[in-house]
Amino acid sequence: MTCTLILTRHAKSAWDTNVPSDHARPLNKRGRRSAPAIAAWMRECGYLPDQIISSSAQRTRETCELMELGVPATFTERLYHANSDILFKVLSQAEKPRVMLVGHNPGIAAFAHTIVSSPPDHARFDDYPTGATLVAEFDIESWRDLSWSSGKVIDFAVPRELLGE
């Protein structure tokens, strides 16, 4: 059996807002275009999750909502600016075989680098831009068996390429 991870950084967020905190920052216009583009790519390629676990920040909530993947997301404060260790712990407690994690940099990028055995040949993998999505498979029975550097990269995409920008 295999387990599949879909690791997504939230879509592009707005900086020029009057929101009271970073946690409340919404997506900007480009982000609202990017999230559906990533979702369309996921559908086209058959990368659909059984479970979505997301940061509770406004920009990750909006990213999940705009993706309309038909799976209810669980929003958790634990993933707000989570580091690799926290992302690993959250994933190892996942219940379904195809899990999507939605979070923030620098944690998402660091986690992507340390959870796969070798990185994809993609110029943007190192900086993991907004909306970037990694799909990786793990030869494990359940997420409880997860180990570092064990994932095999299946695909990687960034919204700008999908939108032709």
Protein Blocks (a to p, Z undefined) as FASTA:
>chain_A
ZZdddddddddddfkbcbfbfklpccdfklmmmmmmmmmmmmmnopacfbdcddfbfklm
mmmmmnonopacdddfklgopafklmmmmmmmpmbfbdcdddddfklmmmmmmmpmbdcd
dfklmnopghiacddddddfbfklgcehkaccfbdcdfklmnoZZ
